[in-house]
Amino acid sequence: METTKQTTALQGGEWLIKESNPFDTFIPEDFNEEQTMVMDMCSQFLDTEILPVIDRIDKLEPGLMPSLLQKAGEQGLLSTSFPEQYGGLGKDFITSSIVNEGLGGGYSFSVAVAAHTGIGSLPILYFGTDAQKEKYIPKLATGEWKGAYGLTEPNSGSDALGAKSTAKLSDDGKYYILNGQKCWITNGGFADVYTVFAKIDGDKFTGFIIERGFEGFTQGPEEHKMGIKGSSTVQLYFQDCKVPVENVLGEIGKGHLIAFNILNIGRLKLCAAALGGSKRAATTSIQYAKTREQFKLPIAKFGAIRHKMAEMAIRMWVCETALYRTAKWVDNKEHELQASGKSFAEALLGGAEEYAIECSMLKVFGSEVLDFVVDEGVQIHGGNGFSDEYLISKAYRDSRINRIYEGTNEINRLLTVDMMLKRAMKGKLDLMSPAMAVQKELMSIPDFGSEDEGAFAKELKYIANFKKAILMVAGAAVQKLMMQLDKEQEVLMNIADMAIEVYHAESALLRVIKLVNAKGEAAVGVQTDMMRTYLYDAADRINKAGKDALNSFSDGDELKMMHIGLKRFTKVEPFNTKDARRRISDRLVADDGYHL
C-alpha cells in the first residue's frame, strides 16, 4: 500500500489509506495554559459542588439538579462553545471537549450537563432562526433555562425516522397541532425548552421548539433506572399541543439533518465524558488497592491487580489520544469552513459531519473503556465494590447506559463501515486503489528485504500492515457479498472492530513519536510501554475479527490465501507485556492515581 506523509489534516476516513504525520497530530500535551485551567476548574467544580451532594442528587431532590446546572452556568461551564453574541465564551472545539471530559466524572450530573449543552441547546444554536437564537440561547447559555431533546419513542429507538408523533397545521395557520409521545427524555422533568421531532402530514420529519407550559404538553413521572438515578428521565406527552408556527426548527421535512448532525458532535463529546468518568473511577480503584491489605501486603503489590490497573491506564491513555486527535481535526475543519464564508453553525456542523466516522468510533471505544474500567474497579474493590458505601458501585451502574444512547454501539459500528463505503462510492475516499494494491501484494512473494531503520520503524510498519488487513477483509467482503453486504451485520461489525483498533493504535503511536521527539525517550518510558502493549494486544484482536469475517463468506483456497495474508499483516514481534504492565502500574501507584 502506497502511503503519503500528511502535512495537513486528513479528511474523514483518510487515515486508513494515508500515513499521518506525528508532528501535525494534536495531543493532550499540546493543551495551552487556558485549556489546562479549564480542566482544573471542571475537576474543582465536581469536588466542591457535586460529589458532596451526590446522594441527594441520586434521590432526585426537587430543584437540586437545576440549581447545580445554574451554578455551572455562572462559572461559564455551560456556554464554552456558544458564540459571544449569545452570552457564550466563544471557545474552540477542543476546549468544549475538555469541559465534557472534565465534568465526566460527575455521575448523573455529567449526564444532565451533557444533555443540556449538547442535544438540549445545539439544535437551536445550529438550526434556529436569528429570532429563535436570540430568544433561547442566552438563557440556555447561563443555565437560567434548561434544555432537553425528544427524539426516541416507545417503538422507535435506533430507527429514529420511524417516529409516529404527528404535527398538523391549524385551520388558522398559526399553530402546529402536535400529537404523540416521547420517552427516555434526559432533563425532561425540569427542562424549560425541548427540541422535539414529529412528522408533518404524516411524512415530513420536522423539528419543533417546545416550551414548558405549552397547551397540551404534559410529562410522565420519573423513570426508575438501573443507573444514573439522579438524572431526570421522563416521558413527554403531546395531546393536541399547540406549537406556534415560528417554533418550527429548521426546514420542514429536514428534521433528520438536525437529529443526525447533532448526534455526530454528541458521540465525540460522550467519549470525552466517558474518559473523564474512567479517570476518576481508575484513580479511586488505584487508591483503594494501595490501602487494602491482604496477606499482610497492599493488594497493589499483587501481579493480578497490577495487571488490572495497568490495563485500565493503557485503554484510557489510548482513548484520550484518539479523542483529541479527532477533536483537533473537527476544530481545523470548522476554521477552514468559516474562512470560506460559512456561518458559525454551518462550520461546526460541517466539521463534525466530515469526521462522523471517527466520532462513531470514539463513541464505541470510549463507552467500552469506561465499562471496562468500572468493572475492573469493582473487582479490585472485591466485596466492598458491591456495596453502595463505595462510589465504584455507582460508577459501575451509571456506566452501562453509555453503550446505548447517542446511537447504540452496534449502530455506531455499522455506521463506521457504512459511511466509509458510501464515501468510497461517491469518490470522496479512494479505497479501491489501496485495496487492489493489497490484493496484488497477497499474490506476490513477501518482501524480506532490509528492515526500515529509525525510532519506531517497526511500530510504523505494524500500523501500515494493520491497515492492509482491513483493506483486504473489507475489499473481499465487498467483492463477495456486493449488494448483500448491508444484511451481513456480523461481517460489518468485524470490520468496524478492526478499524476501531487500528485508528486507536495509530493514534497512540503518533503521540509517543511526538512526545519522544520533544522530551527524549527516557521521559516517555511509561507512555511507550502503554503504546507497545496496546499494539501487541491489538494485533491479536485485529486478527481474530478479520478471521471471523473471512470465515463467514469465503472458503477453499481463496480463504486459505487470505488467512495467510491476515497472519502476515497482523504479525508482531514478541513483547514482554507483563513487565511493561508492571512498570505502568508502578507509576500509577507512585502517582496515587491516573495522572498520565
Order of alpha helices (4+ residues) and beta strands (2+ residues): alpha-alpha-alpha-alpha-alpha-alpha-alpha-beta-beta-beta-beta-beta-beta-beta-beta-alpha-beta-beta-alpha-alpha-alpha-alpha-alpha-alpha-alpha-alpha-alpha-alpha-alpha
